[in-house]
């Protein structure tokens, strides 16, 4: 198959397939013939261009889409795990609680809730909006994507638009996992 035909298939490839193609092209650049190296470079350039276009398309969608719709899409693309449903329900049922209180509501100790909630938010950041930098540490405050943190009381509350979206996912206060 010619490199142009391979490049034409790129939009239909999933991330794992594209990564394999990228790995193969990089290997050919190191060890292939001059013709294979040229094709490999052409493929890598096409992958880079396509992925840049896709990132910009997604970024534009995020800018143009209401928050609730972004939340719904983020959890459609990256489905909710049982643990994630638990941390969402804990906050929805206990707004204005500390991380330790939310961890206890989940049956855990310490700051476990915060770690799970932050990981969940970070995994979907590209579909939501960028995390702000933490006021306390030199890192992103992943949990702040979906929830508001009150520095004075060290408590968390789900952002209203996010709470509305979770309610449509049957994750509102007192509700169970779908």
Secondary structure, DSSP 4 states (H G I P E B T S, - for coil): --HHHHHHTGGG--HHHHHHHHHHHHHHHHHS-HHHHHHHHHHHHHHHHHHHHHHHHHHHHHHHS-HHHHHHHHHHHSPPPHHHHHHHHHHHHSTTB-HHHHHHHTT--TTHHHHHHHHHHHHTGGGS-PPPBPSSSSSB-GGGGTEEEETTTTEEEE-HHHHHHHHHTT-STT----
